[in-house]
Amino acid sequence: MRFKTKLLVAALVVVHFVLLFAGFIAPYDPAEQNRVLPYAPPSRLHFRDASGFHLRPFVYGLKLDLDGFTEDKNQVFPIHIFVRASRYKLLGFFETNWHLLGVSGSGRLVLLGTDGFGRDEFSRVLHGGQISVAAGIVATFDALLVGMMLGMLAGYYGGWVDESLMGAAELFLSLPWLYFLLGVRAFLPLHVSPARTFLLLTCVIGLIGWARPARLVRGIVASARSRNHVLAARGFGASDFYLLRRHIFPEIYGVLLTQATVLIPRYIAAEVALSFLGLGVNEPVASWGNMLSTLQQYSVLVSYAWLLAPACALVVTSVIYSLLADCLHSQLKFQSS
Amino acid sequence: MKLITNLALLVCLHAALCFAVIAPETPSAGEELDRAADVSGHSGGHLTIGERAEPKTLNPVIATDAVSREVIGRMMADLVEINRATQQTQPALAKSWKIAPDGRAFTLQLRKGIRFSDGHPFDADDVVFSFKVYMDENVDSPQRDLLIVDGKPLTVTKLDQYTVQFTLPRPYAAAERIFDGLAMLPKHLLEKPYHEGKFAQAWSLNAAASEVAGLGPFRLKQYVPGQRVVLERNPYYWRVDRDNHRLPYLDELVFLFVGTEDAQVMRFEAGETNLVSRLSSENYNLLTRERARTNAQLADLGPSLEYNFLVFNQNDLSSKKLDATAQRQKWFRALKFRQAVSAAVDRDAIVRLVYGTRGSALWGNVGPGNKLWSNTSIPHPSPSLDTARQLLKSAGFSWNQSGQLLDASGQQVEFSIVISSSNTQRMKMATLLQDDLSHLGMQVHLVPLEFRALIDRVFQSLDYDAAIMGLGGGDADPNPEMNVWMSNGTSHLWNLGETQPATAWEREIDQLMQQQMITLDYAKRKQLYDRVQSLISENLPFIFLATPNVLAAADPRVGNFHPATLDPCTLWNVDELYVRGSVEIAGAR
């Protein structure tokens, strides 16, 4: 692997690690409302006060006056690491109340400010990232699985199987999927829990997305099946399944990997778009999309810049994935030539 | 040939002279005009207003949407109108009225010598014609319900050219208030389409300006589809200012179609529009912060008459295939369950977080904005989860180990709340409510729906558990509220289509509401309506949440800007609005 690829993979690992341990890294429960701190700006970390420099950073308490929130210099809250606060399930299994950062007493450490309900934006970006990125990965897995299977079938068998499957792929590619999803949402029952919405969302995004990888896979399989080593294996009496698994799958492996890096950011963005339009995960569960949806209000957009944090997170994640896709693509080309 | 040309010229000249005599800027002696003794301003100029949508029609009889009514209202006038500032009735096209001692007959004296905006004189025939149209079942006017008392229409008789008499089937409290909102129609223009059965098609948006005439301060000039409606000054308008100068001051009124409230605010900030009303508190605060640059006139008029509430579906669902909802209805029908929900709601948080403190918490249907009718003895308990838990416990609910609320049969309490997705304020209320109720162990799902889909569920399919909605805001009087509180009312949301009152308290409300409608004495009516309000707040068919303040803003150059709580907030005195520093025009002051 080249150095650039290694660096990008490392960055991706860091992003996913942070999101995976969101409960631990986030100081607060993402749904916890603090009704006296709506739209509070990001906490400023201080090292120096009247008595001089402190190694341990601290934040001041906030007080609301006519111009919004200002720092109350009489209330000092030092920041601690490894503190006990709200309960959560680490990785979804281990119930604990340890958090990486926190302040004691009545102080609030809001690294990225708060939203209109006084919920900590930083905690929500992390927890929302879990939903959005997981949606991207699961949907990509769905799309690649279906795409790979149908693409292999079409490329390997050719004839009417090929024609009908690729016809269907073309139909799916031409579908205005956003409107399609709007329509699908209308048929769902009212009572959909966030978990089920998430599952449905990823399935629908994934199932709609199978067409493009299927076409790519089909092309490779169609050319691979007439290669000499494949024909030889067939001559020795290998079954179709054996051929596909042993000789053809390794050919498409690289394509699937590049496709994954292309599709994951695209599907993260798809989840964000749907939740932004109110079709995705609902309150109080955070996702980058539904967090951004408050910015549809003009007054919020122009007044509270820190609420753009989920958009920044989305951009960073997408850029890392896209750069990685580029690297993988050029490496593949290099290998094949 | 030459003779004919000369004759024609003479006729033209004569007509022009007649016109000049008919519509001078200073009124003639034959016209009985209304003199606004405390109004002064400058003539000329125009104002631009951004609207959230395009009007659907220019026909005052069939218009139902707010935008159409706002535009049409500037071109039309009523017999008696409600002064938006004082909330009292005042003479309009009728210069005076007398009520017979039995409270059933109203005799109205019309202003003499006044004209429609096309120059045609107005008299009792137009009034009789107008009411005939409003009460015609085939026309299906939304105002028709107001004119039917006890299933019988009121009768209108022309006594002489300028006197009409209205006879009601029985005494009707504050009957003169119903005239506000009933625009007088020009018989000479609308009789033909009415008799041909084409009334609903008359005065569509595509109507020529010459076909549309009214008695309001402005008349139609131009409609550009998708862009704007332009109204121009009505030279025959029947009000004059302090100096006997004929109103309105403005030459033109332009309604731009801009789409959303945010677009309204952006256009206003950019100086493209001059007036904006019904602002959200966030946008109002935004304009306040920018006041140093824009110098805009901002008005916070205090609590509106609108009430936002949570309603549980208590409809009879036996004829529908909604077993799951019907199952949950045993909670919704339990008074203690509703009381617990009400006790858990943090209304002050709603006022603070949803309305940015520009609003008021509500515990009843008549809020602090309605000074004349609000029952101030209704208690305002602070939110208390302990009270709520006790109420639930006494109603047989319990909690499992993970804190989830279970009913007597062990079923987990879980329901959904539908909200209009376009209403960000109600969406926010719902999120706060969800959090409040989660502390009681109730699992609440929020379902944002497109407004029409929501209305369909609440009024037609009845397929919902609970909804957050808003009502009220029309008039301060209790009578327009009849359709909500009467058990057979069309907006009796929690249980629509009752053939008879489902509960004893609903029966009592029915009686009280009917009683107040025929009681003419204010103090007695107030007593009756107070009792209605306490019954409602005790039995909680709606869990009242909060009401926003009425917020409006105007360009610093707009003179006589006196917005009011009642609709149309900024435009009710449009005839008095003027542009400061506008060029004075010949004939004007």
Interface residues (C-beta under 8 A of the other chain):
Chain A: A31 Q33 R35 P38 G116 F117 G118 A186 L190 H191 V192 S193 G278 N282 E283 P284 T294 Q296 Q297 Y298 S299 V300 V302 S303
Chain B: D262 V265 M266 S280 E282 N283 N285 L286 A324 D346 A349 R352 L353 E414 S416 V418 S421 T424 K428 A430 T431 L432 Q434 D435 H445 L446 V447 P448 A453 D463 Y464 D465
